[in-house]
Amino acid sequence: MRNKIILGLVGEIASGKDTVAQFLEEEFKSATASFSQPLRQILDILSLPQSRENMVWLGVDLRQRFGQDILAKAVSGLVIKSQSEIVCLPNIRLEGDVILLKTLPDFYLIRIETDQRTRYDRLIKRDQNTDDAGKTWAEFLADSQLPTEVTIKEIGKQAQFVIDNNTCKANLCKQVRRIIESIRG
């Protein structure tokens, strides 16, 4: 039996990672295991807002206390338990995440590239984090300097596949289909 396909997505804020994960779920019945999921759960338990800042600092603190790969270990456990043929990890951000995930069979890193202005426009229209809708351009630019964001371009250089997400969703989905076809051979 073939190993499950594990797709790690790396890209800057609002580049389209969650859109790709959603498409994979709809088109290929994939599972999604997100690095932000345990952070969101902890913030909910603590009755704290799921703001980008809270998630970043919680992740930083957990990694400092329990090791740089603590969230990657949690996510890889979800991947191993999954019964889906394809598992998508939509928000790889740190080198420690990639190092552990590369040890899993059939792990592929996919970089999603999207222009900065397009990402900002998408960010303020979506409802993912409590502080996104009212974010100013200056705040958006400042977010790119958060500890979880500054290594994304460097990690993206390791990607086996690149998606250009500067046009429409149909084009994005077409590129994802091609990647899946290429992996499946």
QUIPE-V824704 format. One record per run of one state. SS is the DSSP state (helix for helix, strand for strand, loop for the rest). FROM is the first residue (numbers start at 1). TO is the last residue. If there is no record, write none. Layout:
BEGIN
SS&FROM&TO  SS&FROM&TO
END
This chain:
BEGIN
loop&1&4  strand&5&10  loop&11&16  helix&17&28  loop&29&30  strand&31&32  loop&33&34  helix&35&45  loop&46&51  helix&52&66  loop&67&69  helix&70&81  loop&82&85  strand&86&89  loop&90&94  helix&95&101  loop&102&106  strand&107&113  loop&114&115  helix&116&125  loop&126&136  helix&137&143  loop&144&151  helix&152&156  loop&157&160  strand&161&164  loop&165&168  helix&169&184  loop&185&185
END
